[in-house]
Amino acid sequence: MSKTVFCRKFQQELPALLAPPIPGEAGHDIFANISQKAWDEWLKHQTMLINEKHLNLMDPEARKYLGQQRDKFFSGEEYDQAEGYVPPEKEA
């Protein structure tokens, strides 16, 4: 049986990550409080932000921006969307 966490984003028990996804305190917080499902959704959103905003990950300001957006994404705050992005409609 896989480990579960109470996911901060989805507010329910879901399968946990296998290991902290990033180094440091932020990685340990994500590992303890964010589900695999939420992390996968963040990676997709992060990729859209990087591509649409032409972010250079070698730039410390770009990494800082993504960290701020990641925190907002997981905490349920308003976070930046890719310009002109329209999410696909969910099937009923």
N, C-alpha and C positions, 0 to 999 in steps of 0.2 A: 504494500500500500504506500502510495507516495505521500510526502509531507504536504500539509496545507498551511495556509496563512489566512488571517482575516485581512483581506485586501482593502487598502485605504481607498482605492479608486472605485471599486465596485461594491464596497460595504457588505461583503459576504466571504465565507470560507471558500477558497479556491486553491488549486494546486500551486505549490510554491516553486520558486526558482531553484535550480540545483546548486548554485553558488552565487556569491555577490557578483553582479554584472559589471561593476566598475570598482576601482580601488578606493580605499579610504572610508571615512565615516558615511558619506552619501551612499556608497555601495552596500555597506552593512545595514543602513536604514532601509534601502530598497529591498534587500534580501529578507529582512524581517517583516516588512509591511506591504509588499507589492507582489501580486500573483504573476505567474508566467503569462497568463492571458493579457494582463495590463501591460507588462513589459513588452510583449510582442506588438501590441497596439501602439505603444510609445515608439518603438523602433520604426514602424511604418510612418508614423507622423513625423518623427525626426528626419527621416529620409526626405519626405516632402519638403520640410522646412529648408534643409540643406540645399536641395535642388532648386527650389523656387526662389530662394533668397540668395543663391550663389554664395553660400558660406564657405569660407576657407578654414578648415579645422586646425590649421597651423596657427591661426590667429587666436590669441587668448580671449579677445572680446567675443568672437564667435562661439567659443566653447563656453564662456560665461553666459551668453545669451541662451544657448541650448540647455544649460543647467537650470536656468531660471524657468524656461518653458517646461522642462521636465518636471520641476517641482510643482508648477501650476497644474500641469496635466494630471499628475497623480493626486493632488489635493482637491480637485474639483473646482478650482478657480478658472476664470476666463483665461484662455491661452491663445496664442497667435495661430492663425490658420494660413495655409498657402493661399496666395492671391488667386481669386477666381475658382477655388476648389469647391465643388459641390459633392457632398458625400453621396454614395449610391443609396438608392431607396431600399429599405428593408422589405423583404418579401413577407406577406401576411400569412 
